[in-house]
Amino acid sequence: MIKYCDHEWERSGEPIREVIGDLLETTESVACDIQQILEEKYSDYDEAGFETDFASDSCYAKLGKVSSERLDSMWATFVTSLKQEARYINNTVKATLDGIFRGLDTLQTVGERTVIIGGGPGSGIAHLYRARWSRNHNELEQFITLPDRELGPPPHQFSGANRMSSRGISVFYGASSVDTAISEIRPPVGCHVVSAKFNIIRPLRLLNLPALNDILDTGSKLDPEYIVRLEQAAFLRTLTNLIVKPVLPGEEDFSYIPTQVIAEYLADSEQLNLDGILYPSVQLDGSLTGGNYNVVLFRKASRVNLMALPALKDCVIDFVRQCDEDEWEPDICVTEMVDTADISSHQDMDWDDLHPENRDSREPSLEIDLSSVCVHQIRAARFEFSTDIVSRNKHFFHSPPPSDSDPRDFGPPR
């Protein structure tokens, strides 16, 4: 504009010499020398009459926001490839996830939240809650008699497709509170739900998805990889919303495929050595300050230390107790019936002996707190929703004559 126009034009941004001086934290004279060297080095690009990137009059301004367009495009290709091309052996999937999660354990965040957090004894996540709703009274009695087995991870042959696990892969889904656990299973009104607390009995490493929203990438702007890390950080800030996006009933099997693959990728990463993922609740406010979050423990960390509890046939279950002659109140109690004549020959049953092929070599990570087992009757469901009013309007227009009409037909004579 200066070269070919008569108009005055003032450049915006910082002069190149000041930018170099700020980046290198050096004096003005040194910055000027470097600018001249760079301008001479790239002068071959000035043959068409345009300035080089390091011309003495050039100015620069900071980017207002780092674009994650490249990784957004990779994510879209990743989802499409999984759903429509190849699911089990897919180089596109691996390349995408390698780019998204590389160096994940070294990322820093604003504030005190960390990307990798600990769970277990003495940590902020020392226990998790599980809940199941029963379809009938017999199932309810089974749940409260053997809660460690019935509320723990299901056997692999009964494991369905879920947000972080595919069909046949048994993992442990836990919640931060009873309210969250009940909300996540979406029980029908009128049913009974059994809940329990499971203590985490050994240290675990968890990926803290909400912390990805506060990633702070630091480094030198002279590092060629810096802009790549900035793009990665920008994309990871949006990843939590992509992973926990609500899925409509009936669409779970298909829509959960990307998140299932991500969970398997993270569970298999030797570098990260993760035991599970902490993610916001989909049904409730998922902020950590609100205490509503979920944790999925991968198969390697989802074994429950089973207790020697009696079978349902050896128990009597009371649901009420008489507090007065004509008054009864709820009082659920499981009573084990022990025949004293058989005490000497009674031995705890080794459940693995029944099915040797199912012997589990994993180290137990969880143990149920029997005093926490509760039965809840679902009386009502409450929904939070937004409201948008639908307005109506009428638009009048004059349509052109049909294409097969005579072009000399200009309508009725006036």
LUMBAFI-277286 format. One line per 2 residues: number of its first residue (from 1); their letters; for each residue x negated, y, z negated of C-alpha. Coordinates in steps of 0.5 Angstrom, whole numbers, m for minus. Example, Ala and Ser with C-alpha at 12.3 -4.5 7.8 and 13.67 -1.06 7.14 Angstrom:
! residues 2
1> AS> m25 m9 m16  m27 m2 m14
END
This chain:
! residues 414
1> MI> 0 0 0  m6 5 m2
3> KY> m9 3 5  m3 4 10
5> CD> 1 8 6  1 16 4
7> HE> 5 14 m2  1 14 m9
9> WE> 2 8 m12  m1 6 m19
11> RS> m3 m1 m21  0 m4 m27
13> GE> m3 m9 m32  m10 m9 m35
15> PI> m17 m7 m31  m20 m14 m29
17> RE> m27 m11 m33  m23 m11 m39
19> VI> m19 m17 m38  m26 m21 m37
21> GD> m29 m17 m43  m23 m19 m48
23> LL> m24 m26 m45  m31 m27 m47
25> ET> m31 m22 m53  m37 m18 m50
27> TE> m39 m11 m48  m36 m7 m43
29> SV> m43 m7 m39  m44 m15 m39
31> AC> m36 m15 m37  m38 m10 m31
33> DI> m44 m14 m29  m40 m21 m29
35> QQ> m34 m17 m25  m39 m15 m20
37> IL> m42 m22 m19  m35 m25 m18
39> EE> m33 m20 m13  m39 m22 m9
41> KY> m39 m29 m10  m32 m29 m7
43> SD> m33 m23 m2  m32 m28 4
45> YD> m24 m28 2  m24 m21 4
47> EA> m25 m21 11  m18 m20 13
49> GF> m18 m13 9  m15 m16 3
51> ET> m18 m15 m4  m21 m21 m8
53> DF> m18 m24 m14  m24 m20 m18
55> AS> m24 m14 m14  m26 m8 m18
57> DS> m19 m4 m18  m15 m11 m19
59> CY> m11 m11 m25  m8 m17 m29
61> AK> m2 m18 m34  0 m23 m38
63> LG> 5 m29 m36  11 m27 m40
65> KV> 13 m35 m40  9 m41 m38
67> SS> 13 m45 m33  14 m52 m34
69> ER> 17 m53 m27  12 m59 m25
71> LD> 13 m63 m31  21 m62 m30
73> SM> 20 m64 m23  16 m70 m26
75> WA> 22 m72 m31  27 m72 m25
77> TF> 23 m76 m21  22 m81 m27
79> VT> 29 m81 m29  31 m83 m22
81> SL> 26 m88 m21  28 m92 m27
83> KQ> 35 m92 m25  35 m93 m18
85> EA> 28 m96 m16  24 m100 m21
87> RY> 25 m101 m28  20 m106 m31
89> IN> 14 m105 m26  14 m98 m24
91> NT> 7 m93 m23  11 m87 m23
93> VK> 14 m88 m30  7 m89 m33
95> AT> 4 m83 m29  10 m79 m32
97> LD> 9 m81 m39  1 m81 m39
99> GI> 2 m73 m37  7 m72 m42
101> FR> 4 m75 m48  m3 m75 m47
103> GL> m7 m72 m53  0 m72 m57
105> DT> m3 m73 m64  m8 m67 m63
107> LQ> m3 m62 m62  m2 m56 m67
109> TV> 5 m53 m69  7 m46 m71
111> GE> 8 m47 m79  7 m53 m83
113> RT> 11 m58 m79  6 m63 m76
115> VI> 7 m68 m69  5 m74 m73
117> IG> 8 m75 m80  8 m80 m85
119> GG> 13 m84 m88  13 m89 m94
121> PG> 12 m89 m101  10 m82 m104
123> SG> 12 m78 m97  18 m74 m96
125> IA> 21 m80 m92  21 m85 m97
127> HL> 27 m89 m96  33 m89 m90
129> YR> 40 m91 m90  44 m96 m86
131> AR> 51 m97 m85  56 m102 m81
133> WS> 63 m102 m81  67 m108 m81
135> RN> 73 m111 m77  76 m115 m82
137> HN> 76 m117 m90  72 m123 m89
139> EL> 67 m119 m85  67 m114 m91
141> EQ> 65 m119 m96  60 m122 m92
143> FI> 57 m115 m91  57 m114 m99
145> TL> 54 m121 m101  48 m121 m96
147> PD> 47 m113 m95  40 m114 m94
149> RE> 41 m119 m88  48 m116 m85
151> LG> 45 m108 m86  38 m110 m83
153> PP> 36 m110 m76  40 m115 m72
155> PH> 37 m122 m69  34 m120 m62
157> QF> 40 m125 m59  45 m120 m62
159> SG> 41 m113 m61  45 m109 m56
161> AN> 43 m103 m52  42 m97 m56
163> RM> 39 m90 m55  31 m92 m57
165> SS> 32 m100 m55  34 m104 m50
167> RG> 38 m110 m50  35 m116 m54
169> IS> 30 m112 m57  31 m111 m65
171> VF> 29 m105 m68  31 m101 m75
173> YG> 36 m95 m74  36 m91 m80
175> AS> 39 m84 m83  37 m79 m88
177> SV> 43 m79 m91  49 m83 m92
179> DT> 54 m78 m89  49 m78 m83
181> AI> 49 m86 m82  56 m86 m82
183> SE> 57 m81 m77  52 m84 m72
185> IR> 56 m91 m72  63 m87 m70
187> PP> 67 m92 m74  75 m92 m73
189> VG> 79 m89 m78  82 m94 m82
191> CH> 76 m99 m83  71 m100 m88
193> VV> 64 m98 m88  58 m101 m92
195> SA> 52 m97 m93  46 m98 m97
197> KF> 39 m95 m98  33 m98 m95
199> NI> 26 m96 m99  20 m96 m94
201> IR> 15 m100 m98  8 m99 m94
203> PL> 6 m93 m90  8 m91 m83
205> RL> 6 m86 m78  12 m83 m74
207> LN> 13 m78 m68  17 m72 m71
209> LP> 21 m70 m65  23 m63 m68
211> AL> 16 m61 m69  15 m61 m61
213> ND> 20 m55 m61  14 m51 m65
215> IL> 8 m53 m61  2 m48 m61
217> DT> m3 m50 m56  m10 m46 m57
219> GS> m16 m46 m53  m20 m42 m48
221> KL> m17 m39 m42  m23 m40 m38
223> DP> m22 m48 m39  m19 m50 m33
225> EY> m15 m55 m36  m12 m50 m41
227> IV> m6 m48 m36  m4 m56 m36
229> RL> m4 m56 m43  0 m50 m43
231> EQ> 5 m53 m38  5 m59 m43
233> AA> 7 m55 m49  12 m52 m45
235> FL> 16 m58 m43  15 m62 m50
237> RT> 19 m56 m53  25 m58 m49
239> LT> 24 m66 m49  28 m67 m56
241> NL> 34 m64 m52  33 m69 m46
243> IV> 32 m75 m51  38 m74 m56
245> KP> 43 m71 m51  50 m74 m52
247> VL> 52 m80 m48  59 m81 m47
249> PG> 62 m88 m49  62 m93 m43
251> EE> 55 m90 m40  50 m92 m45
253> DF> 47 m98 m42  45 m93 m36
255> SY> 44 m87 m39  40 m90 m45
257> IP> 35 m93 m40  30 m87 m40
259> TQ> 30 m86 m47  29 m94 m48
261> VI> 23 m93 m44  20 m87 m47
263> AE> 21 m91 m54  17 m97 m51
265> YL> 11 m93 m48  10 m90 m55
267> AD> 11 m96 m59  6 m100 m55
269> SE> 1 m94 m55  m6 m96 m58
271> QL> m8 m89 m59  m2 m86 m62
273> NL> m1 m92 m66  6 m90 m68
275> DG> 11 m94 m72  17 m90 m70
277> IL> 20 m84 m68  24 m79 m72
279> YP> 29 m75 m68  35 m70 m70
281> SV> 42 m73 m71  47 m73 m65
283> QL> 53 m73 m69  51 m68 m74
285> DG> 47 m62 m75  40 m64 m73
287> SL> 36 m59 m76  31 m62 m81
289> TG> 33 m56 m86  40 m59 m86
291> GN> 37 m66 m88  41 m69 m82
293> YN> 36 m74 m78  35 m81 m75
295> VV> 29 m85 m75  28 m91 m71
297> LF> 23 m96 m73  20 m100 m67
299> RK> 20 m108 m68  13 m108 m71
301> AS> 15 m104 m77  23 m106 m77
303> RV> 22 m112 m82  26 m112 m88
305> NL> 23 m116 m94  29 m121 m95
307> MA> 32 m122 m102  34 m129 m105
309> LP> 41 m128 m105  47 m133 m105
311> AL> 51 m134 m99  58 m132 m99
313> KD> 61 m139 m101  57 m139 m108
315> CV> 60 m132 m110  67 m129 m112
317> ID> 68 m122 m110  73 m117 m114
319> FV> 75 m111 m111  79 m108 m117
321> RQ> 79 m109 m125  85 m108 m129
323> CD> 84 m102 m134  91 m102 m137
325> ED> 97 m107 m137  100 m104 m131
327> EW> 94 m100 m128  88 m102 m124
329> EP> 83 m99 m121  77 m100 m115
331> DI> 71 m104 m118  68 m108 m113
333> CV> 63 m113 m116  60 m119 m113
335> TE> 59 m125 m118  55 m131 m116
337> MV> 57 m138 m119  52 m142 m122
339> DT> 53 m149 m124  48 m150 m130
341> AD> 48 m158 m128  44 m156 m122
343> IS> 39 m151 m124  34 m155 m125
345> SH> 34 m158 m118  36 m151 m115
347> QD> 30 m148 m111  30 m141 m107
349> MD> 32 m143 m99  26 m141 m94
351> WD> 30 m138 m89  25 m139 m84
353> DL> 25 m147 m85  32 m147 m82
355> HP> 29 m144 m76  21 m145 m75
357> EN> 21 m142 m68  24 m135 m72
359> RD> 18 m135 m77  16 m128 m77
361> SR> 9 m126 m78  10 m118 m78
363> EP> 9 m115 m85  15 m112 m88
365> SL> 16 m105 m88  23 m104 m92
367> EI> 27 m107 m98  34 m106 m99
369> DL> 36 m102 m106  42 m107 m108
371> SS> 44 m101 m113  46 m97 m107
373> VC> 50 m101 m103  57 m98 m103
375> VH> 64 m99 m99  67 m93 m96
377> QI> 74 m93 m93  74 m88 m87
379> RA> 81 m84 m88  80 m78 m83
381> AR> 75 m76 m77  73 m68 m77
383> FE> 71 m65 m70  67 m59 m69
385> FS> 68 m56 m62  68 m50 m58
387> TD> 74 m47 m54  75 m43 m48
389> IV> 81 m40 m45  83 m42 m38
391> SR> 86 m36 m34  90 m36 m28
393> NK> 90 m32 m22  93 m31 m15
395> HF> 89 m29 m9  93 m27 m2
397> FH> 89 m28 4  91 m28 12
399> SP> 88 m34 15  86 m34 22
401> PP> 90 m37 28  89 m44 29
403> SD> 83 m46 34  87 m49 39
405> SD> 91 m43 40  91 m39 46
407> PR> 86 m33 45  91 m28 48
409> DF> 96 m30 43  95 m23 39
411> GP> 102 m25 35  109 m23 36
413> PR> 110 m17 40  111 m10 36
END
